[in-house]
Amino acid sequence: MKTESQPQQLNVIFLPYPAPGHMNPMVDTARLFAKHGVGVTIITTPANDLTFQKAIYSDFSCGNCIKTRVIQFPASQVGLPDGVENVKNVTSREMLDKISLGLLILKDPIELLFQEMQPDCIVTDMLYPWTVESAAKLGIPRLYFYSSSYFTSCAGHFVRKHKPHERMDSDNQKFSIPCLPHNIVITTLQVEEWVRTKNDFTDHLNAIYESESRSYGTLYNSFHELEGDYEQLYQSTKGVKCWSVGPVSAWVNQRDEEKANRGHKEELVLESEWLNWLNSKQNDSVLYVSFGSLIRLPHAQLVEIAHGLESSGHDFIWVIRKRCGDGDEDGGDNFLQDFEQRMNERKKGYIVWNWVPQLLILNHPAIGGIVTHCGWNSVLESLSAGLPMVTWPVFADQFYNEKLVVDVLKIGVPVGSKENKFWTRIGEDAAVRREVIAKAAILLMGKEEGGEMRRRARKLSDAAKKTIEEGGSSYNNLMQLLDELKSLKMSRELEKTN
C-alpha cells in the first residue's frame, strides 16, 4: 500500500464546492487522478467528508494515494444548525447566504493549508474564483473545474456577451442564441435569473469568469464524442486550455457497491425492496423519475406528476424529496400515501423518499427512460446508461442542458418548462399539467420515436464507454494533462536548484 507520496509524485489538492452537482463529479475526478498515480488531497468539511469517506477509504485500501483534509465549518458563527454544510440541506435563500458566508470565512484557513501542503497544482470549483490568486502566490497552476457542459458554457457566454434577450418585446418571445453551430431557440424567461436581472450573484459570476481566463486551464466532465463542436467553440472563443475527462462517474464507479453508495453517508443494503421490484420488470419497461438533490416540488405539482404517470400506463420508480415544513410526505392530505399504496397493489409504480442510488437504478436493465431536471450529472449518467430523457429543467444551467439533449443530441422529449427560477423560489402551483406529463412519458417509452431516441442514446453510451478506455479521447486527455503537470513540476524544481 502506498501511504507516503513518492519524491517525484505529482501532488494535487482538490477543493470541491459543497453541493451534490459540484461535489460528486469533482470527488470522482480526484479519485481518477489518484487511480493514475497522483497524490491527491481533498479539502472538505466534516459533514461533507462523511458522504464520500467510504469511496476514499476503499481507493486508499487499493493502493491509491488519496486522503481528505477536514476543516471545521463555522456553522454556529453564521447561524446554521450543526451539520448543515451542504447546499442540499438548504431550504431558503437565507440559508444559502449563510453557507456562502461560512465558505468565505474558510478562505484564510484554506489558503494556509495550500501554503502548508505545497501542492504541485490545485483543482478548485469554479465558485472559488479567489483560488487563482492562491495558485499565483505559490507559483503553481490552478485548474478551474466546470461542473456543466461545453454547450452551456458557450451558450451562456454568447447570451451574456450579445444580450439578445434585452431586445425582445416580451419575456416569452423566442430568440436564437448567436454564434452557435446549431440554431438554438430560447426565451428570456428561460435565461438564468441573475443574467436577466443584475444582482449580487451577477458580480460574483463576473469574478468567476475572470478567474477562468487567468487559470492554467479548465477541467470538463464531458467527452469529445458527445459535444465536440462545443468543445472546439469553447477553445476558440475563450482561448483557455481545456481537458475533457468525462464521464468521470462511469470511470471510477464501475462496481455495484461504488454505484450504490456514491454521495451518501449511510451504508446501503443492495437487496432493497425497490431492487426486487425492478428485478420483476421487463427490460426497458420502467420510467425513472428524479429531480436531483436540491429541487423539492410543491404538493400541487406532485399530484399532477402522479396522475400523469398513472394515466401513461407505464411502470415507474419515482424519487421524491420532502419539502421542509410538510407535516408528512403528502403535504397535508393523504393523496400521495393513497397513490403509493394503489401503485404498490397494482405493481405499477414504486415511490422512494428523499434519496436513491441513482447510478445503480439507471444501469438496471428494466429502466427504459428518465424524467430529469437536466442537471449535468444526471444527463451524463443517463446517457452513459443509454437512456433517453423527458426533460423538465427548473433553474441555472438546466435549460441549456435541455437544449443540448433535445435539439442537438435528439434524445429528449421536453415537457415545456417556461421559467428559469431559483430552486428555493419554486411556488406552490403546478407548472406542468398531468396531460403533458402523460404524453411525454408515452412518447419516450413508446416503440417508434422513443425507440429511435433509445438507439441514439445507446450509441452515445457506447462512445462514453470507449472514451474512458485506454486509447480513448478522455483517457488520452487525462494522460496528456498529467504529463503536462509533471513537466511543470520538474521545471519549477530545476529553477529552484539553479
C-alpha positions in Angstrom: 0.0 0.0 0.0 1.3 3.5 -0.9 1.0 5.6 2.2 3.7 8.1 1.6 3.9 10.2 -1.5 6.9 9.5 -3.8 9.5 12.2 -4.3 8.6 12.6 -8.0 4.9 12.0 -7.5 2.6 14.8 -8.5 0.7 16.2 -5.5 -2.7 17.8 -6.3 -5.2 19.4 -4.0 -8.9 19.4 -4.9 -11.3 21.9 -3.4 -15.0 21.0 -4.1 -18.0 23.2 -3.7 -20.5 21.7 -1.2 -23.4 21.0 -3.5 -24.0 17.5 -5.0 -23.9 18.7 -8.6 -20.5 20.2 -8.0 -19.0 17.9 -5.3 -19.8 14.5 -6.8 -18.1 15.0 -10.1 -15.1 16.7 -8.5 -14.6 13.9 -6.0 -14.9 11.4 -8.8 -12.2 13.4 -10.7 -9.9 13.4 -7.7 -10.3 9.7 -7.4 -9.5 9.4 -11.1 -6.2 11.4 -10.6 -5.3 9.1 -7.7 -6.1 6.0 -9.7 -3.4 7.2 -12.2 -0.7 7.7 -9.7 -1.3 11.2 -8.4 -1.0 12.0 -4.7 -4.5 13.6 -4.0 -5.8 15.6 -1.0 -9.4 16.7 -1.0 -10.1 19.6 1.3 -13.6 19.4 2.8 -15.7 19.9 6.0 -16.9 17.1 8.4 -20.5 16.5 7.2 -19.4 16.6 3.5 -16.5 14.2 4.3 -18.9 11.6 5.5 -20.7 11.5 2.1 -17.6 10.2 0.2 -15.4 8.8 3.0 -16.2 5.2 2.1 -15.1 5.6 -1.5 -11.9 7.4 -0.5 -11.1 4.7 2.1 -11.8 2.0 -0.5 -9.5 3.6 -3.0 -6.7 4.1 -0.4 -7.0 0.4 0.6 -6.4 -0.5 -3.1 -3.1 1.4 -3.0 -4.2 4.8 -4.3 -2.6 7.8 -2.7 -5.7 9.7 -1.7 -6.9 11.4 1.5 -9.1 14.1 2.8 -8.1 17.1 4.9 -11.1 18.1 7.1 -11.6 21.7 8.3 -14.4 22.7 10.7 -17.3 24.5 9.0 -18.3 27.7 11.1 -22.0 26.7 11.3 -22.8 28.4 14.6 -20.8 31.5 13.6 -23.0 32.1 10.6 -26.3 30.9 12.3 -26.7 27.5 10.9 -27.6 24.2 12.7 -24.6 21.9 13.3 -24.0 19.6 10.4 -25.6 21.9 7.8 -22.7 22.3 5.4 -24.1 21.4 2.0 -26.4 23.2 -0.3 -28.6 20.1 -0.5 -29.7 20.9 3.1 -30.8 24.5 2.1 -34.5 25.3 2.1 -34.3 29.1 1.7 -32.2 31.8 0.1 -31.2 33.0 3.6 -29.7 29.6 4.4 -27.8 29.6 1.1 -26.4 33.0 2.0 -25.2 31.6 5.4 -23.4 28.7 3.7 -21.8 31.2 1.3 -20.7 33.3 4.3 -19.3 30.2 6.0 -17.3 29.3 2.9 -15.9 32.9 2.8 -14.8 32.6 6.4 -12.9 29.4 5.5 -10.9 31.2 2.7 -8.0 32.1 5.0 -7.7 28.7 6.7 -7.8 27.0 3.2 -5.1 29.4 1.9 -2.9 28.4 4.9 -3.5 24.7 4.1 -2.3 25.4 0.5 0.9 27.0 1.8 1.5 24.3 4.3 1.0 21.4 1.9 2.9 23.0 -1.1 0.9 21.1 -3.8 2.1 21.0 -7.5 -1.4 22.0 -8.7 -4.8 23.0 -7.2 -8.1 21.9 -8.8 -10.9 24.1 -7.5 -14.5 24.6 -8.2 -15.5 27.5 -10.5 -17.3 29.1 -7.5 -13.9 29.8 -5.7 -12.5 32.5 -8.0 -10.1 33.7 -5.3 -8.1 30.5 -5.7 -6.5 31.7 -8.9 -4.6 34.2 -6.7 -3.7 31.5 -4.2 -2.1 29.4 -7.0 -0.2 32.5 -8.4 1.3 33.1 -4.9 2.5 29.5 -4.8 3.7 29.7 -8.4 1.6 26.6 -9.4 -1.2 26.0 -11.9 -4.8 26.4 -10.9 -7.3 24.2 -12.8 -10.8 25.6 -13.0 -13.4 22.8 -12.5 -16.6 23.5 -14.5 -19.5 21.4 -13.4 -21.7 21.6 -16.6 -21.4 21.1 -20.3 -19.3 22.9 -23.0 -22.7 23.7 -24.7 -23.9 25.5 -21.5 -20.6 27.4 -21.2 -20.8 28.6 -24.9 -24.5 29.4 -24.9 -24.2 31.3 -21.6 -21.2 33.2 -22.8 -22.9 34.4 -26.0 -26.1 35.3 -24.2 -24.1 37.4 -21.7 -22.0 39.0 -24.5 -24.6 39.8 -27.1 -27.6 40.2 -24.8 -30.3 39.1 -27.4 -32.9 38.8 -24.6 -32.7 42.5 -23.9 -34.0 43.2 -27.4 -37.2 41.2 -27.0 -40.6 42.8 -26.6 -41.8 40.2 -24.1 -40.2 37.6 -21.7 -41.9 34.8 -23.7 -40.7 35.9 -27.1 -38.3 33.4 -28.7 -34.8 34.3 -29.9 -31.9 32.3 -31.4 -28.7 32.3 -29.3 -26.0 33.8 -31.6 -22.7 32.2 -32.7 -23.6 28.6 -32.0 -23.2 25.7 -34.6 -26.9 24.8 -34.1 -30.0 27.0 -34.2 -30.9 27.1 -30.5 -34.1 28.9 -29.7 -34.9 30.1 -26.2 -37.0 32.7 -24.4 -35.9 35.5 -21.9 -37.7 33.7 -19.1 -35.5 30.5 -19.7 -32.3 32.5 -19.2 -30.9 32.4 -15.6 -32.4 35.0 -13.3 -29.0 36.6 -12.5 -28.5 37.2 -16.2 -32.0 38.6 -16.8 -31.8 40.9 -13.7 -28.5 42.1 -12.3 -28.0 41.1 -8.6 -25.2 40.2 -6.2 -24.6 36.8 -7.9 -24.1 38.6 -11.2 -21.0 40.3 -9.8 -19.8 37.0 -8.3 -20.2 35.4 -11.8 -18.1 38.1 -13.4 -15.3 37.3 -10.9 -15.7 33.6 -11.7 -15.4 34.1 -15.5 -12.5 36.5 -15.0 -10.7 33.8 -12.9 -11.4 31.3 -15.6 -9.4 33.3 -18.1 -6.5 33.6 -15.7 -6.4 29.9 -14.8 -4.0 27.4 -16.3 -6.9 25.6 -17.8 -10.3 24.1 -17.3 -11.4 20.6 -16.5 -14.7 19.4 -18.0 -16.7 16.4 -17.1 -17.6 15.7 -20.7 -16.2 13.9 -23.7 -15.3 14.8 -27.3 -17.8 12.4 -28.9 -20.7 13.9 -27.0 -20.2 17.7 -27.8 -17.0 18.1 -29.8 -18.4 21.1 -31.7 -18.9 23.0 -28.5 -15.5 21.8 -27.1 -13.9 23.3 -30.2 -16.0 26.5 -29.9 -15.1 26.9 -26.2 -11.4 26.7 -27.0 -11.6 29.2 -29.9 -13.9 31.6 -28.1 -12.4 31.6 -24.6 -8.8 30.9 -25.5 -8.4 28.8 -22.4 -6.9 25.3 -22.4 -9.4 22.6 -21.6 -9.3 18.9 -20.9 -12.4 16.7 -21.3 -12.0 13.8 -18.9 -15.6 12.5 -18.6 -17.8 10.8 -17.9 -15.9 10.6 -14.6 -18.7 8.8 -12.7 -18.6 5.9 -15.2 -14.8 5.8 -15.0 -14.5 5.4 -11.2 -17.8 3.9 -10.1 -17.8 0.6 -12.0 -18.6 -1.8 -9.3 -22.2 -2.1 -7.9 -21.0 -1.2 -4.4 -19.5 2.1 -5.7 -22.7 2.9 -7.6 -24.8 2.1 -4.6 -23.1 4.3 -2.0 -21.9 7.2 -4.1 -22.7 10.5 -2.4 -24.5 9.0 0.6 -23.2 8.6 4.1 -25.4 5.7 5.2 -24.5 2.2 4.1 -27.0 0.9 1.6 -28.2 -2.6 1.6 -28.3 -3.8 -2.0 -31.1 -6.3 -1.5 -33.7 -3.5 -1.2 -37.4 -3.7 -1.9 -37.0 -1.3 -4.9 -34.4 -3.6 -6.4 -36.6 -6.7 -6.0 -39.4 -4.6 -7.6 -37.2 -3.6 -10.6 -35.9 -7.2 -11.0 -39.5 -8.3 -11.5 -39.9 -5.9 -14.5 -39.2 -6.4 -18.2 -36.2 -4.7 -19.9 -36.7 -1.1 -20.9 -40.2 -1.0 -19.3 -39.8 1.3 -16.3 -39.6 5.1 -16.3 -37.3 6.6 -13.6 -38.4 10.0 -12.2 -36.0 12.2 -10.3 -35.4 15.9 -9.9 -32.0 15.7 -8.3 -30.8 16.6 -4.8 -31.9 20.2 -4.5 -35.4 20.5 -6.0 -38.4 20.0 -3.8 -41.6 20.3 -5.8 -44.8 21.7 -4.4 -47.6 19.3 -3.5 -49.8 20.5 -6.3 -47.1 19.5 -8.8 -46.5 16.1 -7.2 -50.3 15.5 -7.7 -50.0 16.3 -11.4 -47.0 14.0 -11.8 -48.8 11.2 -10.0 -51.8 11.5 -12.3 -49.6 11.9 -15.4 -47.6 8.8 -14.6 -50.7 6.7 -13.8 -52.5 7.7 -17.0 -49.4 7.0 -19.1 -49.9 3.3 -18.3 -46.1 2.8 -17.9 -44.4 1.4 -14.8 -42.3 3.9 -12.9 -39.9 4.4 -10.0 -40.1 7.9 -8.6 -37.9 9.5 -6.0 -39.5 12.4 -4.1 -37.6 15.0 -2.0 -39.7 16.0 1.1 -40.3 19.7 1.4 -39.4 21.4 4.7 -42.5 22.2 6.7 -44.6 19.5 5.2 -46.4 17.7 8.0 -45.8 14.4 6.2 -44.8 13.2 2.8 -48.1 14.1 1.2 -48.1 17.8 2.2 -51.2 17.7 4.4 -53.7 15.4 2.8 -53.3 11.7 2.2 -53.1 11.8 -1.6 -49.6 10.5 -2.0 -49.9 7.8 0.6 -53.1 6.6 -1.1 -51.4 6.8 -4.5 -48.4 4.9 -3.3 -50.5 2.2 -1.8 -52.6 1.9 -5.0 -49.5 1.7 -7.2 -47.9 -0.9 -4.9 -51.0 -3.1 -5.0 -51.1 -2.9 -8.8 -47.3 -3.3 -9.0 -47.3 -0.3 -11.4 -45.1 2.2 -9.5 -42.6 2.5 -6.7 -42.0 5.7 -4.7 -38.7 6.2 -2.8 -38.5 9.1 -0.4 -35.5 11.5 -0.4 -32.6 9.5 -1.8 -31.8 6.6 -4.1 -28.6 5.1 -5.5 -29.2 6.7 -8.9 -26.2 5.1 -10.7 -27.5 1.7 -9.7 -31.0 2.4 -10.8 -30.1 4.0 -14.2 -27.9 1.0 -15.1 -30.7 -1.6 -14.2 -31.9 -3.3 -17.4 -35.6 -2.6 -16.5 -35.1 1.1 -16.8 -36.1 2.4 -20.3 -36.0 6.2 -19.7 -35.8 9.0 -17.2 -37.8 12.2 -16.3 -35.0 14.6 -15.3 -34.4 18.2 -14.2 -31.4 18.2 -16.7 -28.7 18.7 -14.1 -25.5 17.9 -15.9 -24.6 14.9 -13.7 -28.0 13.3 -14.3 -27.7 14.0 -18.1 -24.3 12.4 -18.2 -25.3 9.4 -16.0 -28.4 8.8 -18.1 -26.7 8.9 -21.5 -23.9 6.7 -20.1 -26.6 4.2 -19.3 -28.0 4.6 -22.8 -31.3 6.2 -21.7 -33.5 8.8 -23.4 -35.0 11.6 -21.3 -38.1 13.5 -20.6 -36.6 17.0 -19.9 -38.0 19.2 -17.2 -35.4 21.9 -16.3 -36.0 24.2 -13.3 -33.1 26.6 -12.8 -29.5 27.6 -13.6 -27.8 25.7 -16.5 -30.6 23.2 -16.8 -32.4 25.0 -19.6 -29.3 25.0 -21.7 -28.7 21.3 -21.0 -32.2 20.6 -22.1 -31.4 22.2 -25.5 -28.4 20.0 -25.9 -30.4 16.9 -25.1 -33.4 17.7 -27.2 -32.2 19.8 -30.1 -28.6 18.6 -30.6 -28.4 15.0 -29.4 -32.1 14.4 -30.1 -32.6 12.0 -27.2 -35.1 14.0 -25.2 -38.8 14.9 -25.0 -39.5 18.4 -23.4 -42.4 19.0 -21.0 -42.3 22.7 -21.9 -40.7 24.3 -18.8 -41.2 28.0 -19.2 -39.3 29.8 -16.4 -35.8 29.5 -15.0 -36.5 30.1 -11.3 -34.1 29.6 -8.4 -35.0 26.3 -6.7 -35.7 27.9 -3.3 -38.3 30.2 -5.0 -40.4 27.5 -6.6 -44.1 28.4 -6.0 -47.0 26.3 -4.7 -48.7 25.9 -8.1 -48.2 23.1 -10.7 -46.2 24.4 -13.6 -46.7 21.3 -15.8 -50.1 19.6 -16.2 -50.8 15.9 -16.0 -51.8 15.6 -19.7 -48.4 16.9 -20.8 -46.6 14.6 -18.4 -48.5 11.5 -19.6 -48.0 12.5 -23.3 -44.2 12.9 -22.8 -43.9 9.6 -20.9 -45.9 7.7 -23.6 -43.8 9.2 -26.4 -40.5 8.4 -24.6 -41.4 4.9 -23.6 -43.0 4.1 -27.0 -41.5 1.9 -29.7 -41.4 4.4 -32.5 -40.0 7.8 -31.5 -38.9 6.5 -28.1 -37.2 3.6 -29.7 -35.3 5.8 -32.1 -34.2 8.1 -29.2 -33.1 5.0 -27.3 -30.9 3.8 -30.2 -29.2 7.2 -30.3 -28.8 7.2 -26.5 -27.2 3.7 -26.7 -24.7 4.9 -29.4 -23.7 7.7 -27.0 -23.5 5.1 -24.2 -21.1 3.0 -26.3 -19.0 6.2 -27.1 -18.9 7.0 -23.3 -17.5 3.6 -22.5 -14.9 3.8 -25.2 -13.7 7.3 -24.4 -12.5 6.3 -20.9 -10.7 3.1 -22.1 -7.0 3.1 -22.8 -6.6 5.0 -26.1 -10.0 6.7 -25.8 -10.2 10.5 -26.1 -10.9 11.2 -22.4 -8.3 8.7 -21.3 -5.7 10.4 -23.6 -6.7 13.9 -22.4 -6.1 12.8 -18.8 -2.7 11.3 -19.6 -1.7 14.4 -21.5 -2.7 16.7 -18.7 -0.9 14.6 -16.0 2.3 14.6 -18.2 2.0 18.4 -18.6 1.6 18.9 -14.9 4.7 16.6 -14.2 6.7 18.7 -16.7 5.7 21.9 -15.0 6.7 20.4 -11.6 10.1 19.4 -12.9 10.7 22.8 -14.4 9.9 24.5 -11.1 12.3 22.2 -9.3 15.0 22.9 -11.8 14.5 26.6 -11.3 14.9 26.2 -7.5 18.2 24.4 -7.9 19.7 26.9 -10.4 
